[in-house]
């Protein structure tokens, strides 16, 4: 019987939605890494704008190395001020009064040039934001 407390790579691959938040259930870091590799090759949900998952990995260096393996990710300084819009709304990763904070941030690029940002929290959370198709496209930057 499958583990009901885990969300697998197959579960991730079967989604075809714009936003997904997997709360409570944990996802293996290796599955998230494989999903990002598939996304970069346009072999999974190309509609995705936002993904939030919880991993069972608490050590920042451990999650970072396993999550980013083979992604050609470019580290972005944490202090970089960026606003993410998901479905036309500003998406806040973590409430300001939370103990959870962003520990690392990286950008990856899909084969068609579309960029996304991966944020890793100090408690093992992984956030994935897909940017508008080009910097000139302001659709995701302006409210609807």
Secondary structure by P-SEA (a helix, b strand, c coil): ccccccccaaaaaaccccccccccbbbbaaaaaaaaaaaaaccccccccbbbbbbccccaaaaaaaaacccccccccccbbbbbbcccbbbbcccccccccccccccccccccbbbbbbbcccbbbbbbbcccccccccccccc
